[in-house]
Amino acid sequence: MRELVRRLKHVLFTLKSIAYIDELEETVDSWTLIVHIRRAYLGKTESFFNLTQQKLIEYANLAPGLHIVGSGWNAFVITPRGFYVRMIKEFKTSKICHRFMRVGACDFGASCRFRHPQRVMAINIEVCEAPDYSPFEEEGEEEQACEEE
């Protein structure tokens, strides 16, 4: 999961609309990326969201055992400042509840005869306007300093 977040940040940094990105690891299974978009590009956040969602799907398909909970574009839950996506890491996908994987919940709950993944991870993407300056420029560093972990 950490590798997926790192790869996503790398792709986002190549966009000229992005000023910088703050990464917050809230828990072991949850990350928030706060993407600071330059003022001139704020009206184009929908295309930014589409690209980010496309890359998340692409990376999840490439990573062994990583699956997005939900089906298609419905897997991305819209929030006031962006969206979030839930993922699971399961190598053995047989006997997993299809309803849980498609919707994220199951009506049968604990009595379901199929397996529900216990560990669901989340990635939150939030967008806000970048200030007219980059906090890294004041310190004499380049914007790419965000990439270092």
C-alpha positions, -999 to 999 in steps of 0.1 A, spaced: 0 0 0 28 24 8 44 17 -26 11 25 -43 9 58 -24 45 66 -34 38 58 -71 7 79 -71 25 109 -56 52 106 -82 27 107 -110 9 137 -95 41 156 -92 45 155 -130 14 176 -134 20 213 -138 -12 221 -119 2 206 -86 22 229 -64 29 204 -36 15 174 -18 12 167 19 11 131 29 -5 120 62 -4 84 74 -33 84 97 -31 48 107 -14 17 93 -43 12 68 -52 48 59 -34 75 40 -45 110 31 -29 130 3 -36 167 5 -29 180 -30 -23 217 -33 -34 229 -68 -22 261 -83 -50 288 -84 -51 288 -122 -60 251 -123 -87 250 -96 -115 249 -121 -100 217 -137 -101 195 -106 -125 170 -123 -98 161 -148 -73 158 -120 -97 134 -101 -103 113 -133 -65 109 -138 -59 100 -102 -87 75 -102 -74 60 -134 -39 56 -120 -52 40 -88 -71 14 -108 -40 8 -130 -17 4 -100 -42 -18 -82 -44 -41 -112 -6 -43 -114 0 -50 -77 -4 -87 -68 -33 -93 -44 -45 -57 -43 -82 -52 -50 -104 -21 -50 -136 -25 -30 -165 -15 -51 -172 -18 -88 -159 5 -115 -160 43 -109 -185 37 -81 -156 25 -60 -145 61 -55 -166 78 -28 -169 116 -34 -162 138 -4 -165 176 0 -128 181 -7 -121 151 -30 -127 114 -28 -116 82 -11 -112 46 -22 -111 15 -1 -88 -14 -10 -79 -48 3 -48 -70 0 -60 -106 -6 -40 -131 -25 -66 -159 -21 -97 -145 -37 -118 -176 -38 -148 -177 -14 -147 -139 -9 -182 -124 -7 -189 -108 -41 -214 -84 -26 -188 -71 -1 -163 -66 -29 -189 -50 -52 -206 -27 -27 -183 -27 4 -209 -42 27 -230 -74 30 -265 -78 42 -257 -111 59 -228 -96 80 -211 -122 102 -236 -150 92 -225 -147 55 -212 -180 43 -185 -163 23 -154 -146 36 -153 -108 43 -118 -93 42 -109 -81 77 -84 -55 67 -97 -27 45 -73 1 37 -83 36 25 -66 63 5 -81 98 8 -74 124 -18 -82 160 -8 -77 191 -29 -71 226 -18 -58 258 -33 -21 263 -31 -8 296 -17 9 319 -41 42 306 -28 54 271 -21 65 265 15 96 248 1 107 280 -18 109 299 15 133 273 29 154 274 -3 145 239 -13 128 229 -45 92 217 -47 105 182 -54 115 179 -17 80 167 -11 89 134 -28 115 125 -3 103 101 24 
